[in-house]
Amino acid sequence: MNRILALRTGLVSTVILTVGSLALAAGAEHAGDPRCQSATAPAAVPSSLLSIIVELVTGSFGDAVKTRVLDKADMSDGGLLRRDDLPPDSAIGYLRNGRSNLFHLPVVAAGDGGVYVSLDDMSALWTSLPAGDIVSTATMEMMMTAESVCDERRSYGRGFWIGNGGDRVWLEGMDAGVSFQSGIYRSSGNRYTVMANNSSDAWPLVKAITQPESRL
């Protein structure tokens, strides 16, 4: 499991890889199932393998994400929604040509991205994680510990990006018609979430927020 959680991916649309990681970690802690504890994979395996393992261990990837992560964190606004049956208040993603991203992403989220969340959902997640509501604080500490250094600015743990220095931890993703980053400063507890319904508009605001002189 550790090797899979430590894989980096550029394909995560929102937070589905990490909530899948949390679902698998929660199963390993609370169910005592040896399949959870021994699941490993070569470093070249894509992140979607994680959802297959969760599916095999729990019987349903979608149910595991909902019951072991979203419900425990009180993330009630979104979920693994069908893109052809969205609630009226859901944001539609758009491409550069002005068309929607309806035919560019899977109908239902899988291990490589696509869960629907709101700003309140992300605030609830950052409240639940440090409190140990989803996995133990020891497991959360492990997931937020750097496994590989990417460059002078950031490292990667097990599902989380980590600013070098260790204070800022975040989730990030981009796909056709969506860009997203949500993070927390662990020393202060301050958190931020930026969402955009295209592939580029989130990043200027993320940069402004995360510059040292503009820290929340």
C-alpha positions as a printed NumPy array, in Angstrom:
array([[  0.   ,   0.   ,   0.   ],
       [  2.794,   2.426,   0.9  ],
       [  4.369,   2.159,  -2.556],
       [  1.072,   2.883,  -4.309],
       [  0.223,   5.853,  -2.095],
       [  3.648,   7.313,  -2.826],
       [  3.128,   7.341,  -6.613],
       [  2.938,  10.798,  -8.145],
       [  0.329,  11.523, -10.793],
       [ -0.606,  14.485, -12.947],
       [ -3.995,  13.055, -13.773],
       [ -5.893,  13.702, -10.563],
       [ -8.828,  15.977, -11.338],
       [ -9.757,  16.769,  -7.745],
       [ -9.244,  14.736,  -4.608],
       [-10.293,  11.267,  -5.655],
       [ -6.82 ,   9.691,  -5.516],
       [ -6.296,  10.858,  -1.956],
       [ -9.774,   9.945,  -0.739],
       [ -9.185,   6.553,  -2.333],
       [ -5.894,   6.366,  -0.454],
       [ -7.711,   7.282,   2.741],
       [-10.369,   4.667,   2.078],
       [ -7.702,   2.003,   1.664],
       [ -5.789,   3.224,   4.707],
       [ -8.972,   3.282,   6.777],
       [ -9.686,  -0.283,   5.744],
       [ -6.193,  -1.393,   6.732],
       [ -6.527,   0.2  ,  10.153],
       [-10.072,  -0.61 ,  11.109],
       [-10.927,  -3.816,   9.29 ],
       [ -7.681,  -5.667,   9.924],
       [ -7.912,  -7.231,   6.475],
       [ -4.427,  -8.53 ,   5.472],
       [ -5.137,  -7.668,   1.841],
       [ -5.21 ,  -4.002,   2.845],
       [ -1.917,  -4.271,   4.673],
       [ -0.019,  -6.146,   1.976],
       [ -1.219,  -4.361,  -1.168],
       [  1.827,  -3.156,  -3.136],
       [  2.612,  -2.269,  -6.729],
       [  5.581,  -1.379,  -8.944],
       [  6.344,   2.314,  -9.198],
       [  5.191,   2.439, -12.832],
       [  1.626,   1.415, -12.011],
       [ -0.818,   4.316, -12.653],
       [ -2.884,   5.748,  -9.865],
       [ -6.039,   4.093, -11.185],
       [ -4.697,   0.796,  -9.821],
       [ -5.464,   2.116,  -6.353],
       [ -9.181,   2.172,  -7.062],
       [ -9.018,  -1.415,  -8.329],
       [ -7.382,  -2.515,  -5.083],
       [ -9.994,  -0.658,  -3.038],
       [-12.69 ,  -2.324,  -5.142],
       [-11.21 ,  -5.784,  -4.54 ],
       [-10.714,  -5.228,  -0.813],
       [-14.042,  -3.557,  -0.029],
       [-16.349,  -4.715,  -2.817],
       [-17.053,  -1.199,  -4.096],
       [-14.67 ,   1.682,  -4.666],
       [-17.496,   4.218,  -4.729],
       [-19.089,   2.94 ,  -1.523],
       [-15.7  ,   2.843,   0.213],
       [-14.957,   6.455,  -0.686],
       [-18.413,   7.54 ,   0.457],
       [-18.64 ,   5.641,   3.74 ],
       [-14.99 ,   5.717,   4.824],
       [-14.095,   9.252,   3.783],
       [-16.874,  11.547,   2.586],
       [-19.428,  10.587,   5.249],
       [-16.882,  10.572,   8.069],
       [-15.694,  14.041,   7.062],
       [-19.268,  15.307,   6.604],
       [-18.536,  16.123,   2.952],
       [-22.194,  16.091,   1.964],
       [-22.407,  18.509,  -0.982],
       [-20.868,  16.334,  -3.686],
       [-19.566,  12.83 ,  -4.17 ],
       [-19.022,  10.422,  -7.011],
       [-21.826,  11.888,  -9.101],
       [-22.847,  10.863, -12.598],
       [-21.908,  13.621, -15.005],
       [-25.107,  13.061, -16.966],
       [-27.269,  13.451, -13.841],
       [-25.762,  16.326, -11.846],
       [-27.593,  18.428,  -9.236],
       [-28.733,  21.826, -10.546],
       [-26.075,  23.731,  -8.582],
       [-23.124,  21.786, -10.044],
       [-20.5  ,  23.761, -11.951],
       [-19.975,  22.78 , -15.587],
       [-16.404,  22.628, -16.854],
       [-15.513,  24.44 , -20.08 ],
       [-12.794,  24.067, -22.682],
       [-10.892,  26.856, -24.416],
       [-13.256,  26.669, -27.38 ],
       [-16.224,  27.374, -25.12 ],
       [-17.658,  23.88 , -25.227],
       [-18.364,  21.893, -22.073],
       [-16.121,  19.055, -20.946],
       [-19.015,  16.568, -20.899],
       [-17.406,  14.159, -23.374],
       [-13.835,  14.565, -22.115],
       [-14.131,  12.899, -18.701],
       [-15.612,   9.616, -17.416],
       [-19.299,   9.513, -16.554],
       [-18.462,   8.572, -12.955],
       [-15.243,   9.283, -11.064],
       [-12.636,   6.572, -10.694],
       [ -9.189,   6.307,  -9.149],
       [ -7.627,   8.934, -11.409],
       [ -9.993,  11.787, -10.648],
       [-13.443,  13.302, -10.815],
       [-15.12 ,  13.487,  -7.406],
       [-17.406,  16.522,  -6.995],
       [-16.757,  18.673,  -3.929],
       [-17.719,  22.113,  -2.667],
       [-15.68 ,  24.675,  -0.767],
       [-17.493,  23.622,   2.408],
       [-16.629,  19.992,   1.684],
       [-12.936,  20.789,   1.504],
       [-13.062,  22.817,   4.684],
       [-14.711,  19.824,   6.363],
       [-11.988,  17.5  ,   5.044],
       [ -9.186,  19.657,   6.459],
       [-11.018,  19.712,   9.806],
       [-11.528,  15.948,   9.89 ],
       [ -8.045,  14.865,   8.844],
       [ -6.035,  16.37 ,  11.737],
       [ -8.708,  15.214,  14.186],
       [ -8.235,  11.582,  13.2  ],
       [-11.827,  11.158,  12.072],
       [-10.908,   9.265,   8.877],
       [ -7.625,   7.577,   9.718],
       [ -5.514,   7.78 ,  12.851],
       [ -3.304,  10.802,  13.377],
       [ -0.278,   8.501,  13.068],
       [ -1.414,   7.308,   9.64 ],
       [ -2.181,  10.868,   8.592],
       [  1.3  ,  11.934,   9.673],
       [  2.769,   9.143,   7.559],
       [  0.717,  10.189,   4.518],
       [  1.864,  13.796,   4.935],
       [  5.553,  12.88 ,   5.227],
       [  7.66 ,  13.366,   2.092],
       [  8.531,  10.225,   0.158],
       [ 10.188,  11.883,  -2.83 ],
       [ 11.542,  15.364,  -3.541],
       [ 10.175,  16.776,  -6.788],
       [ 12.031,  20.086,  -6.961],
       [ 13.188,  22.924,  -4.721],
       [  9.594,  23.875,  -3.872],
       [  7.72 ,  20.653,  -3.219],
       [  7.841,  16.996,  -2.295],
       [  5.279,  14.215,  -2.448],
       [  4.052,  12.02 ,   0.394],
       [  1.296,   9.417,   0.152],
       [ -1.494,  11.213,  -1.651],
       [ -0.458,  14.726,  -0.606],
       [  1.879,  17.359,  -2.011],
       [  4.149,  18.887,   0.628],
       [  5.94 ,  22.207,   0.526],
       [  9.633,  21.806,   1.258],
       [  9.803,  22.789,   4.886],
       [  6.751,  20.674,   5.652],
       [  4.259,  23.316,   6.761],
       [  1.973,  23.542,   3.722],
       [  0.261,  20.365,   2.554],
       [ -2.098,  20.324,  -0.407],
       [ -4.15 ,  18.436,  -2.968],
       [ -3.967,  19.494,  -6.59 ],
       [ -5.313,  18.492,  -9.958],
       [ -6.207,  19.583, -13.466],
       [ -8.121,  18.077, -16.334],
       [-10.227,  19.213, -19.257],
       [-12.465,  21.952, -17.859],
       [-11.255,  21.861, -14.259],
       [ -8.341,  23.112, -12.151],
       [ -8.078,  22.774,  -8.391],
       [ -5.855,  23.182,  -5.366],
       [ -6.731,  22.924,  -1.7  ],
       [ -4.245,  23.073,   1.144],
       [ -3.579,  23.65 ,   4.801],
       [ -0.773,  25.307,   6.738],
       [ -0.225,  22.788,   9.497],
       [  1.366,  25.151,  12.013],
       [ -1.535,  27.606,  11.968],
       [ -4.43 ,  25.474,  10.719],
       [ -5.194,  28.034,   8.02 ],
       [ -6.553,  26.471,   4.871],
       [ -7.492,  27.528,   1.353],
       [ -9.318,  26.047,  -1.625],
       [ -9.303,  27.333,  -5.195],
       [-11.557,  25.79 ,  -7.855],
       [-12.068,  26.804, -11.477],
       [-14.294,  25.368, -14.187],
       [-11.535,  25.525, -16.779],
       [ -7.986,  24.208, -16.872],
       [ -6.084,  27.403, -16.09 ],
       [ -7.879,  29.986, -13.957],
       [ -7.124,  28.404, -10.567],
       [ -3.356,  28.828, -10.775],
       [ -2.931,  32.629, -10.604],
       [ -5.045,  32.756,  -7.431],
       [ -3.22 ,  29.775,  -5.96 ],
       [  0.087,  31.536,  -6.571],
       [ -1.181,  34.724,  -4.942],
       [ -2.461,  32.861,  -1.892],
       [  0.606,  30.705,  -1.352],
       [  3.239,  33.4  ,  -1.756],
       [  4.867,  33.927,   1.682],
       [  3.841,  37.581,   1.857],
       [  0.177,  36.773,   1.21 ],
       [ -0.209,  33.723,   3.428],
       [ -3.63 ,  33.473,   5.076]])
